[in-house]
């Protein structure tokens, strides 16, 4: 786990989903020419919400003794659930530009988890989203 001083820019599949009312984006980044999407990129898209909110949700929903790697797995599981099952999915774009701002958090998994080697979280922007895509959603649950 480390703090992330560098940002990241990419283009590819982006899933937009809601969790506890907040809207997040989930994209993948490739570390080499194989383009296997070994890095999960997840961040809030709702205006005014900062990336630590994602980790706060994981802490609220996870085991009280969970370390960052386990919390990162919980975060990646939620994004994967939205991508695969469509649960709380707002939109899915097969080819969209995105940017992860510097200063987020990076966690490397000891072994591949949900087909990803690491998770990078931070404040995320995605090209072409409308206010309707990113607006906070009503929710029955809070975390």
DSSP file (Angstrom, degrees, kcal/mol; ACC not computed):
  #  RESIDUE AA STRUCTURE BP1 BP2  ACC     N-H-->O    O-->H-N    N-H-->O    O-->H-N    TCO  KAPPA ALPHA  PHI   PSI    X-CA   Y-CA   Z-CA
    1    1 A X              0   0    0      0, 0.0     2,-0.3     0, 0.0   106,-0.3   0.000 360.0 360.0 360.0 140.7    0.0    0.0    0.0
    2    2 A X  E     -A  106   0A   0    104,-3.3   104,-3.2     2,-0.0     2,-0.2  -0.995 360.0-101.3-155.6 158.6    1.2    3.5   -0.7
    3    3 A X  E     -A  105   0A   0     -2,-0.3     2,-0.7   102,-0.2   102,-0.2  -0.510  40.9-129.4 -72.3 150.4    0.1    7.0   -1.2
    4    4 A X  E     +A  104   0A   0    100,-2.2    99,-2.9    -2,-0.2   100,-0.5  -0.879  31.2 172.2-115.1 105.2   -0.1    7.9   -4.8
    5    5 A X        +     0   0    0     -2,-0.7     2,-0.4    97,-0.2    -1,-0.1   0.675  64.2  68.8 -83.3 -17.7    1.7   11.1   -5.8
    6    6 A X  S    S-     0   0    0     96,-0.1    98,-0.2    95,-0.1    97,-0.2  -0.802  74.0-137.8-106.4 144.9    1.3   10.6   -9.5
    7    7 A X        -     0   0    0     -2,-0.4     2,-0.3    95,-0.1    94,-0.2  -0.179  14.9-138.8 -83.2-175.4   -2.0   10.7  -11.5
    8    8 A X  E     -B  100   0A   0     92,-2.3    92,-3.4    -2,-0.0     2,-0.4  -0.991  11.8-167.3-149.7 138.3   -3.0    8.4  -14.2
    9    9 A X  E     +B   99   0A   0     -2,-0.3     2,-0.3    90,-0.2    90,-0.2  -0.982  21.2 149.6-128.3 141.5   -4.8    8.9  -17.5
   10   10 A X  E     -B   98   0A   0     88,-2.2    88,-2.6    -2,-0.4     2,-0.3  -0.946  33.7-135.1-157.8 178.3   -6.3    6.3  -19.7
   11   11 A X  E     +B   97   0A   0     -2,-0.3     2,-0.3    86,-0.2    86,-0.2  -0.987  54.2  74.3-144.4 133.4   -8.9    5.3  -22.2
   12   12 A X  E    S+B   96   0A   0     84,-2.0    84,-2.4    -2,-0.3     2,-0.1  -0.989  78.1   0.5 162.2-154.5  -11.0    2.2  -22.2
   13   13 A X  E     -     0   0A   0     -2,-0.3    15,-0.6    82,-0.2     2,-0.4  -0.399  56.5-175.8 -66.9 134.7  -14.0    0.5  -20.5
   14   14 A X  E     -BC  93  27A   0     79,-2.7    79,-3.0    13,-0.2     2,-0.5  -0.995  10.7-163.2-134.5 129.3  -15.6    2.6  -17.8
   15   15 A X  E     -BC  92  26A   0     11,-2.5    11,-2.3    -2,-0.4     2,-0.5  -0.948   6.5-158.2-109.5 131.0  -18.5    1.4  -15.5
   16   16 A X  E     +BC  91  25A   0     75,-2.9    74,-3.2    -2,-0.5    75,-1.7  -0.941  25.0 162.2-109.2 125.1  -20.4    4.1  -13.6
   17   17 A X  E     -BC  89  24A   0      7,-2.4     7,-3.4    -2,-0.5     2,-0.4  -0.955  33.0-124.5-144.2 159.2  -22.2    2.8  -10.5
   18   18 A X  E     + C   0  23A   0     70,-2.5     2,-0.3    -2,-0.3     5,-0.2  -0.833  21.6 178.4-106.2 143.8  -23.8    4.0   -7.3
   19   19 A X  E >  S- C   0  22A   0      3,-2.8     3,-1.7    -2,-0.4   118,-0.1  -0.931  75.7 -15.6-145.4 120.1  -23.0    2.7   -3.8
   20   20 A X  T 3  S-     0   0    0     -2,-0.3   123,-0.2     1,-0.3   119,-0.1   0.855 128.6 -54.8  52.5  38.1  -24.6    4.1   -0.7
   21   21 A X  T 3  S+     0   0    0      1,-0.3   116,-3.0   117,-0.2     2,-0.3   0.076 116.0 109.4  90.1 -24.1  -25.9    7.0   -2.8
   22   22 A X  E <   -C   19   0A   0     -3,-1.7    -3,-2.8   114,-0.2     2,-0.4  -0.643  64.7-131.8 -87.8 142.9  -22.5    8.1   -4.1
   23   23 A X  E     -C   18   0A   0    111,-0.4    22,-3.4    -2,-0.3    23,-1.4  -0.811  27.9-177.3 -97.1 133.6  -21.6    7.6   -7.8
   24   24 A X  E     -CD  17  44A   0     -7,-3.4    -7,-2.4    -2,-0.4     2,-0.4  -0.857  18.4-137.1-125.0 158.9  -18.2    6.0   -8.6
   25   25 A X  E     -CD  16  43A   0     18,-2.8    18,-1.7    -2,-0.3     2,-0.4  -0.923  11.2-162.6-115.3 146.3  -16.3    5.1  -11.8
   26   26 A X  E     +CD  15  42A   0    -11,-2.3   -11,-2.5    -2,-0.4     2,-0.3  -0.977  21.7 154.0-131.1 117.7  -14.4    1.9  -12.4
   27   27 A X  E     -CD  14  41A   0     14,-2.8    14,-2.9    -2,-0.4     2,-0.3  -0.776  31.9-126.7-129.4 174.7  -11.9    1.7  -15.2
   28   28 A X  E     - D   0  40A   0    -15,-0.6     2,-0.4    -2,-0.3    12,-0.2  -0.944  12.6-155.5-126.9 153.1   -8.8   -0.4  -15.8
   29   29 A X  E     - D   0  39A   0     10,-2.4    10,-2.1    -2,-0.3     2,-0.5  -0.950  13.1-135.1-126.0 145.8   -5.2    0.5  -16.6
   30   30 A X        -     0   0    0     -2,-0.4     3,-0.0     7,-0.2    -2,-0.0  -0.865   7.0-163.0-105.9 132.0   -2.6   -1.5  -18.4
   31   31 A X  S    S+     0   0    0     -2,-0.5     2,-0.3     1,-0.0    -1,-0.1   0.647  74.7   8.8 -86.2 -15.6    1.0   -1.8  -17.2
   32   32 A X  S >  S-     0   0    0      0, 0.0     3,-1.6     0, 0.0     4,-0.1  -0.868  94.0 -75.8-151.7-175.0    2.4   -3.1  -20.4
   33   33 A X  T 3  S+     0   0    0      1,-0.3    -3,-0.0    -2,-0.3    -2,-0.0   0.588 111.5  77.9 -68.4 -10.8    1.6   -3.8  -24.1
   34   34 A X  T 3  S-     0   0    0      1,-0.0    -1,-0.3     2,-0.0    -4,-0.0   0.761  86.0-150.3 -69.4 -22.5   -0.4   -6.9  -23.3
   35   35 A X    <   +     0   0    0     -3,-1.6    -2,-0.1     1,-0.1    -5,-0.1   0.911  42.2 147.8  55.4  50.4   -3.3   -4.6  -22.3
   36   36 A X        -     0   0    0     -4,-0.1    -1,-0.1    -7,-0.0    -6,-0.1   0.378  60.6-119.4 -97.4   4.9   -4.7   -7.0  -19.7
   37   37 A X        +     0   0    0      1,-0.1    -7,-0.2    -9,-0.1    -8,-0.1   0.942  46.9 168.2  63.3  49.6   -6.1   -4.3  -17.4
   38   38 A X        +     0   0    0     78,-0.1    79,-3.1    -9,-0.1    80,-1.4   0.578  56.8  66.2 -76.2  -8.0   -4.0   -5.3  -14.4
   39   39 A X  E    S-De  29 118A   0    -10,-2.1   -10,-2.4    77,-0.2     2,-0.4  -0.962  71.9-147.6-117.8 124.2   -4.8   -2.2  -12.4
   40   40 A X  E     -De  28 119A   0     78,-2.8    80,-3.0    -2,-0.5     2,-0.5  -0.750  12.6-161.7 -84.5 133.9   -8.3   -1.4  -11.2
   41   41 A X  E     +De  27 120A   0    -14,-2.9   -14,-2.8    -2,-0.4     2,-0.4  -0.977  17.1 168.1-120.6 117.7   -9.0    2.4  -11.1
   42   42 A X  E     +De  26 121A   0     78,-2.3    80,-1.1    -2,-0.5     2,-0.3  -0.995   4.6 144.9-136.3 134.3  -11.9    3.5   -8.9
   43   43 A X  E     -D   25   0A   0    -18,-1.7   -18,-2.8    -2,-0.4    80,-0.2  -0.990  47.2 -84.4-161.7 162.1  -12.9    6.9   -7.7
   44   44 A X  E     -D   24   0A   0     78,-0.3    80,-1.1    -2,-0.3   -20,-0.3  -0.408  26.5-178.4 -72.0 145.3  -16.0    9.1   -6.9
   45   45 A X        +     0   0    0    -22,-3.4     2,-0.3    -2,-0.1   -21,-0.2   0.516  51.2 106.6-114.7 -16.1  -17.8   10.9   -9.7
   46   46 A X  S >  S-     0   0    0    -23,-1.4     3,-2.0     1,-0.1    89,-0.1  -0.498  83.4-105.4 -66.6 127.0  -20.4   12.7   -7.5
   47   47 A X  T 3  S+     0   0    0     -2,-0.3    89,-0.1     1,-0.2    -1,-0.1  -0.256 102.9  18.5 -55.7 136.6  -19.5   16.4   -7.3
   48   48 A X  T 3  S+     0   0    0      1,-0.2     2,-0.5    -3,-0.1    -1,-0.2   0.347  95.2 116.4  86.2  -5.9  -18.1   17.3   -3.9
   49   49 A X    <   -     0   0    0     -3,-2.0    -1,-0.2     2,-0.0     2,-0.2  -0.845  51.1-153.8 -98.8 130.2  -17.2   13.7   -2.8
   50   50 A X    >   -     0   0    0     -2,-0.5     3,-1.8    -3,-0.1     4,-0.3  -0.640  28.5-104.6-101.4 159.9  -13.5   13.0   -2.3
   51   51 A X  T >> S+     0   0    0      1,-0.3     3,-1.5    -2,-0.2     4,-0.8   0.756 110.9  70.4 -58.6 -31.1  -11.7    9.6   -2.7
   52   52 A X  H 3> S+     0   0    0      1,-0.3     4,-2.2     2,-0.2    -1,-0.3   0.768  85.2  72.6 -60.0 -20.6  -11.3    8.9    1.1
   53   53 A X  H <> S+     0   0    0     -3,-1.8     4,-2.2     1,-0.2    -1,-0.3   0.873  92.1  55.9 -58.9 -36.2  -15.1    8.4    1.2
   54   54 A X  H <> S+     0   0    0     -3,-1.5     4,-1.9    -4,-0.3    -1,-0.2   0.902 108.8  45.5 -62.0 -42.5  -14.6    5.1   -0.7
   55   55 A X  H  X S+     0   0    0     -4,-0.8     4,-2.4     2,-0.2    -1,-0.2   0.833 109.3  55.7 -71.8 -32.7  -12.2    3.9    2.0
   56   56 A X  H  X S+     0   0    0     -4,-2.2     4,-2.4     2,-0.2    -2,-0.2   0.908 107.5  49.7 -63.8 -41.9  -14.6    5.1    4.7
   57   57 A X  H  X S+     0   0    0     -4,-2.2     4,-2.1     2,-0.2     5,-0.2   0.928 110.8  49.3 -61.2 -45.3  -17.3    2.9    3.2
   58   58 A X  H  X S+     0   0    0     -4,-1.9     4,-2.0     1,-0.2    -2,-0.2   0.915 111.3  49.3 -61.1 -43.2  -15.0   -0.1    3.1
   59   59 A X  H  < S+     0   0    0     -4,-2.4    -1,-0.2     1,-0.2    -2,-0.2   0.899 111.7  49.3 -63.6 -41.0  -14.1    0.4    6.7
   60   60 A X  H  < S+     0   0    0     -4,-2.4    -1,-0.2    83,-0.2    -2,-0.2   0.842 119.9  36.6 -66.4 -34.0  -17.8    0.7    7.7
   61   61 A X  H  < S+     0   0    0     -4,-2.1    -2,-0.2    -5,-0.2    -1,-0.2   0.640 109.0  74.0 -95.7 -16.3  -18.7   -2.4    5.8
   62   62 A X  S  < S-     0   0    0     -4,-2.0     2,-0.1    -5,-0.2     9,-0.0  -0.204  97.3 -67.8 -90.9-178.2  -15.6   -4.5    6.5
   63   63 A X    >   -     0   0    0      1,-0.1     3,-1.9     4,-0.1    -1,-0.2  -0.425  44.8-120.9 -66.1 143.6  -14.3   -6.4    9.5
   64   64 A X  T 3  S+     0   0    0      1,-0.3    -1,-0.1    -2,-0.1    -2,-0.1   0.792 114.0  45.6 -57.9 -27.5  -13.2   -4.0   12.3
   65   65 A X  T 3  S+     0   0    0      2,-0.0    -1,-0.3     0, 0.0    -2,-0.1   0.312  83.1 135.8 -98.3   8.4   -9.7   -5.5   12.1
   66   66 A X    <   -     0   0    0     -3,-1.9     2,-0.1    -7,-0.1    -4,-0.1  -0.306  44.4-144.1 -62.5 136.4   -9.4   -5.4    8.3
   67   67 A X     >  -     0   0    0      1,-0.0     4,-2.2    -2,-0.0     3,-0.3  -0.404  35.0 -89.8 -89.6 173.1   -6.1   -4.1    6.9
   68   68 A X  H  > S+     0   0    0      1,-0.2     4,-2.8     2,-0.2     5,-0.2   0.841 124.4  56.3 -57.0 -37.4   -5.8   -2.0    3.7
   69   69 A X  H  > S+     0   0    0      1,-0.2     4,-2.0     2,-0.2    -1,-0.2   0.925 109.5  45.4 -63.2 -43.2   -5.4   -5.0    1.4
   70   70 A X  H  > S+     0   0    0     -3,-0.3     4,-1.9     2,-0.2    -1,-0.2   0.891 113.4  49.8 -66.6 -39.3   -8.7   -6.5    2.6
   71   71 A X  H  X S+     0   0    0     -4,-2.2     4,-2.4     2,-0.2    -2,-0.2   0.895 109.1  52.7 -65.2 -39.4  -10.4   -3.1    2.3
   72   72 A X  H  X S+     0   0    0     -4,-2.8     4,-2.6     1,-0.2    -2,-0.2   0.885 107.6  52.0 -62.7 -38.7   -9.1   -2.8   -1.2
   73   73 A X  H  X S+     0   0    0     -4,-2.0     4,-2.3     2,-0.2    -1,-0.2   0.891 108.2  51.1 -64.7 -38.6  -10.5   -6.2   -2.0
   74   74 A X  H  X S+     0   0    0     -4,-1.9     4,-2.0     2,-0.2    -2,-0.2   0.932 110.9  48.5 -62.5 -45.4  -13.9   -5.1   -0.7
   75   75 A X  H  X S+     0   0    0     -4,-2.4     4,-1.9     1,-0.2    -2,-0.2   0.936 112.9  47.0 -60.1 -47.9  -13.7   -1.9   -2.9
   76   76 A X  H  X S+     0   0    0     -4,-2.6     4,-2.6     1,-0.2    -1,-0.2   0.870 108.7  55.9 -64.1 -36.7  -12.7   -3.9   -6.0
   77   77 A X  H  X S+     0   0    0     -4,-2.3     4,-2.5     2,-0.2    -1,-0.2   0.904 106.6  50.1 -61.3 -41.7  -15.5   -6.5   -5.3
   78   78 A X  H  X S+     0   0    0     -4,-2.0     4,-1.9     2,-0.2    -2,-0.2   0.918 113.3  45.2 -64.7 -43.2  -18.1   -3.7   -5.3
   79   79 A X  H  X S+     0   0    0     -4,-1.9     4,-2.2     2,-0.2    -2,-0.2   0.901 113.5  49.7 -67.0 -40.7  -16.9   -2.3   -8.6
   80   80 A X  H  X S+     0   0    0     -4,-2.6     4,-3.2     2,-0.2     5,-0.4   0.894 108.1  54.3 -64.7 -40.3  -16.7   -5.8  -10.1
   81   81 A X  H  X>S+     0   0    0     -4,-2.5     4,-2.3     1,-0.2     6,-0.8   0.918 109.7  47.3 -58.4 -45.0  -20.2   -6.6   -8.9
   82   82 A X  H  X5S+     0   0    0     -4,-1.9     4,-0.9     4,-0.2    -2,-0.2   0.903 115.7  45.4 -64.4 -41.3  -21.5   -3.5  -10.7
   83   83 A X  H  <5S+     0   0    0     -4,-2.2    -2,-0.2     2,-0.1    -1,-0.2   0.945 123.7  31.7 -67.0 -49.6  -19.6   -4.3  -13.9
   84   84 A X  H  <5S+     0   0    0     -4,-3.2    -3,-0.2    -5,-0.1    -2,-0.2   0.932 131.9  28.0 -78.5 -47.5  -20.5   -8.0  -14.1
   85   85 A X  H  <5S-     0   0    0     -4,-2.3    -3,-0.2    -5,-0.4    -2,-0.1   0.662  94.3-126.8 -93.4 -18.1  -24.0   -8.1  -12.5
   86   86 A X    ><< +     0   0    0     -4,-0.9     3,-1.8    -5,-0.7     2,-0.3   0.547  48.6 163.5  81.4   6.4  -25.2   -4.6  -13.3
   87   87 A X  T 3  S-     0   0    0     -6,-0.8    -1,-0.3     1,-0.3     3,-0.1  -0.434  75.9 -13.9 -63.4 120.5  -26.1   -4.0   -9.7
   88   88 A X  T 3  S+     0   0    0     -2,-0.3   -70,-2.5     1,-0.2     2,-0.3   0.675  95.6 159.1  60.3  18.5  -26.5   -0.3   -9.2
   89   89 A X  E <   -B   17   0A   0     -3,-1.8   -72,-0.3   -72,-0.2    -1,-0.2  -0.574  22.1-179.5 -74.7 132.5  -24.9    0.3  -12.6
   90   90 A X  E     -     0   0A   0    -74,-3.2     2,-0.3     1,-0.4   -73,-0.2   0.797  66.0 -12.1 -97.2 -41.1  -25.8    3.7  -14.0
   91   91 A X  E     -B   16   0A   0    -75,-1.7   -75,-2.9    42,-0.1    -1,-0.4  -0.987  51.2-153.4-157.8 157.0  -23.9    3.5  -17.3
   92   92 A X  E     -B   15   0A   0     -2,-0.3     2,-0.5   -77,-0.2   -77,-0.2  -0.983  10.9-170.5-138.2 126.6  -21.3    1.4  -19.0
   93   93 A X  E     -B   14   0A   0    -79,-3.0   -79,-2.7    -2,-0.4     3,-0.3  -0.972  13.6-159.1-119.5 122.7  -19.0    2.8  -21.7
   94   94 A X  E    S+     0   0A   0     -2,-0.5     2,-0.3     1,-0.3    -1,-0.1   0.747  88.5  22.3 -71.8 -22.0  -16.8    0.5  -23.8
   95   95 A X  E    S+     0   0A   0    -81,-0.1     2,-0.3   -82,-0.1    -1,-0.3  -0.787  79.9 139.8-150.5 100.7  -14.4    3.3  -24.8
   96   96 A X  E     -B   12   0A   0    -84,-2.4   -84,-2.0    -2,-0.3     2,-0.2  -0.999  45.9-118.5-145.0 140.9  -14.1    6.4  -22.7
   97   97 A X  E     +B   11   0A   0     -2,-0.3    30,-2.7   -86,-0.2     2,-0.3  -0.543  36.4 176.5 -77.6 145.6  -11.3    8.7  -21.6
   98   98 A X  E     -BF  10 126A   0    -88,-2.6   -88,-2.2    28,-0.2     2,-0.4  -0.965  17.7-154.7-146.6 160.8  -10.7    9.0  -17.8
   99   99 A X  E     -BF   9 125A   0     26,-2.5    26,-2.2    -2,-0.3     2,-0.6  -0.979   4.6-156.5-143.7 127.9   -8.2   10.7  -15.5
  100  100 A X  E     -BF   8 124A   0    -92,-3.4   -92,-2.3    -2,-0.4    24,-0.2  -0.919  27.3-131.0-101.6 120.7   -7.3    9.8  -11.9
  101  101 A X    >   -     0   0    0     22,-2.9     3,-0.5    -2,-0.6    22,-0.2  -0.304  27.8 -97.3 -69.7 153.1   -5.9   12.9  -10.0
  102  102 A X  T 3  S+     0   0    0      1,-0.2   -97,-0.2   -97,-0.1    21,-0.2  -0.265  99.0  52.4 -62.9 156.4   -2.6   12.7   -8.1
  103  103 A X  T 3  S+     0   0    0    -99,-2.9    -1,-0.2   -97,-0.2   -98,-0.2   0.545  76.6 119.5  97.8   8.3   -2.7   12.1   -4.4
  104  104 A X  E <   -A    4   0A   0     -3,-0.5  -100,-2.2  -100,-0.5     2,-0.4   0.265  64.5 -86.5 -83.2-147.3   -4.9    9.0   -4.1
  105  105 A X  E     -AG   3 121A   0     16,-2.3    16,-3.0  -102,-0.2     2,-0.4  -0.984  29.0-161.2-133.2 140.1   -4.1    5.6   -2.7
  106  106 A X  E     -AG   2 120A   0   -104,-3.2  -104,-3.3    -2,-0.4     2,-0.4  -0.978   6.5-176.9-123.6 132.6   -2.5    2.5   -4.3
  107  107 A X  E     - G   0 119A   0     12,-2.7    12,-2.9    -2,-0.4     2,-0.4  -0.994  11.7-154.6-128.8 125.7   -2.7   -1.0   -2.9
  108  108 A X  E     - G   0 118A   0     -2,-0.4     2,-0.3    10,-0.2    10,-0.3  -0.847  16.8-134.7 -97.1 134.1   -0.8   -3.9   -4.6
  109  109 A X  E     -     0   0A   0      8,-2.8     3,-0.1    -2,-0.4     4,-0.0  -0.639   9.0-134.3 -86.2 145.1   -2.3   -7.4   -4.0
  110  110 A X  E    S+     0   0A   0     -2,-0.3     2,-0.3     1,-0.1    -1,-0.1   0.870  95.3  14.2 -65.5 -36.2    0.1  -10.2   -3.1
  111  111 A X  E    S-     0   0A   0      5,-0.1    -1,-0.1    -3,-0.0     5,-0.1  -0.932 108.1 -75.0-132.3 159.0   -1.7  -12.4   -5.7
  112  112 A X  E     -     0   0A   0     -2,-0.3     2,-0.4     3,-0.1     5,-0.2  -0.265  48.1-165.4 -55.5 133.6   -4.1  -11.4   -8.5
  113  113 A X  E >  S- G   0 116A   0      3,-3.0     3,-1.7     1,-0.1     5,-0.1  -0.993  70.0 -12.4-127.2 125.2   -7.5  -10.5   -7.1
  114  114 A X  T 3  S-     0   0    0     -2,-0.4    -1,-0.1     1,-0.3     3,-0.1   0.877 129.0 -57.4  51.1  41.3  -10.6  -10.3   -9.4
  115  115 A X  T 3  S+     0   0    0      1,-0.2     2,-0.4    -3,-0.1    -1,-0.3   0.665 118.4 109.1  66.0  20.2   -8.2  -10.3  -12.3
  116  116 A X  E <   - G   0 113A   0     -3,-1.7    -3,-3.0     1,-0.1    -1,-0.2  -0.959  53.7-161.5-127.4 145.4   -6.3   -7.3  -11.0
  117  117 A X  E    S+     0   0A   0    -79,-3.1    -8,-2.8    -2,-0.4     2,-0.3   0.679  78.4  10.7 -94.9 -23.3   -2.8   -6.9   -9.5
  118  118 A X  E     -eG  39 108A   0    -80,-1.4   -78,-2.8   -10,-0.3     2,-0.4  -0.990  61.3-136.7-152.9 160.7   -3.4   -3.6   -7.9
  119  119 A X  E     -eG  40 107A   0    -12,-2.9   -12,-2.7    -2,-0.3     2,-0.5  -0.974  14.6-170.0-118.6 131.8   -6.1   -1.0   -7.0
  120  120 A X  E     -eG  41 106A   0    -80,-3.0   -78,-2.3    -2,-0.4     2,-0.3  -0.991   8.7-176.9-120.8 126.6   -5.6    2.7   -7.4
  121  121 A X  E     +eG  42 105A   0    -16,-3.0   -16,-2.3    -2,-0.5     2,-0.3  -0.893  21.6 115.7-120.3 152.5   -8.2    5.0   -5.9
  122  122 A X  S    S-     0   0    0    -80,-1.1     2,-0.5    -2,-0.3   -78,-0.3  -0.967  70.9 -41.4 173.9-175.5   -8.4    8.8   -6.2
  123  123 A X        -     0   0    0     -2,-0.3   -22,-2.9   -21,-0.2     2,-0.4  -0.634  65.7-161.4 -74.8 126.0  -10.5   11.6   -7.5
  124  124 A X  E     -F  100   0A   0    -80,-1.1     2,-0.4    -2,-0.5   -24,-0.2  -0.852  17.7-170.0-116.7 141.8  -11.7   10.5  -10.9
  125  125 A X  E     -F   99   0A   0    -26,-2.2   -26,-2.5    -2,-0.4     2,-0.4  -0.981   7.1-162.0-125.9 146.3  -13.1   12.3  -13.9
  126  126 A X  E >   -F   98   0A   0     -2,-0.4     3,-1.1   -28,-0.2   -28,-0.2  -0.993  26.0-110.2-129.2 132.4  -14.6   10.6  -17.0
  127  127 A X  T 3  S+     0   0    0    -30,-2.7    -2,-0.0    -2,-0.4     0, 0.0  -0.275  93.4  10.9 -59.7 140.4  -15.1   12.3  -20.3
  128  128 A X  T 3  S+     0   0    0      1,-0.2    -1,-0.2   -32,-0.1     2,-0.2   0.563  81.2 147.9  75.8  11.0  -18.6   13.0  -21.5
  129  129 A X    <   -     0   0    0     -3,-1.1    -1,-0.2     2,-0.0     2,-0.2  -0.562  35.9-142.9 -79.6 146.2  -20.6   12.4  -18.3
  130  130 A X    >>  -     0   0    0     -2,-0.2     4,-1.4     1,-0.1     3,-0.9  -0.611  28.4-105.5 -99.0 163.7  -23.7   14.4  -17.7
  131  131 A X  H 3> S+     0   0    0      1,-0.2     4,-1.5    -2,-0.2   -84,-0.1   0.814 122.3  61.5 -56.9 -28.9  -24.9   15.8  -14.3
  132  132 A X  H 34 S+     0   0    0      1,-0.2    -1,-0.2     2,-0.2    -3,-0.0   0.855 102.5  50.4 -65.5 -35.0  -27.5   13.0  -14.5
  133  133 A X  H <4 S+     0   0    0     -3,-0.9    -1,-0.2     1,-0.2    -2,-0.2   0.875 119.3  35.1 -67.3 -37.8  -24.8   10.4  -14.5
  134  134 A X  H  < S+     0   0    0     -4,-1.4  -111,-0.4   -89,-0.1   -87,-0.2   0.510  85.3 119.2-102.5  -6.4  -22.9   11.8  -11.5
  135  135 A X  S  < S-     0   0    0     -4,-1.5   -89,-0.1    -5,-0.2  -114,-0.0  -0.306  75.3 -96.6 -64.3 142.2  -25.8   13.1   -9.2
  136  136 A X        -     0   0    0    -89,-0.1     2,-0.3     1,-0.1  -114,-0.2  -0.270  42.7-136.0 -55.4 143.5  -26.1   11.6   -5.8
  137  137 A X        -     0   0    0   -116,-3.0    -1,-0.1    -3,-0.1     2,-0.1  -0.774  18.3-103.4-106.3 147.8  -28.7    8.8   -5.7
  138  138 A X        -     0   0    0     -2,-0.3     2,-0.3     2,-0.0  -117,-0.2  -0.421  46.4-175.1 -63.2 145.9  -31.4    8.1   -3.1
  139  139 A X        -     0   0    0   -119,-0.1  -120,-0.0     1,-0.1     3,-0.0  -0.997  35.6-151.9-145.9 148.6  -30.4    5.2   -0.8
  140  140 A X  S    S+     0   0    0     -2,-0.3     2,-0.3     2,-0.0    -1,-0.1   0.709  85.6  55.3 -85.3 -24.0  -31.9    3.3    2.0
  141  141 A X        -     0   0    0      2,-0.0     2,-0.3     0, 0.0     0, 0.0  -0.797  63.8-161.1-116.0 151.0  -28.6    2.5    3.5
  142  142 A X              0   0    0     -2,-0.3  -122,-0.1     1,-0.1  -121,-0.1  -0.936 360.0 360.0-125.9 153.6  -25.6    4.5    4.7
  143  143 A X              0   0    0     -2,-0.3   -83,-0.2  -123,-0.2    -1,-0.1   0.296 360.0 360.0-140.4 360.0  -22.0    3.6    5.3
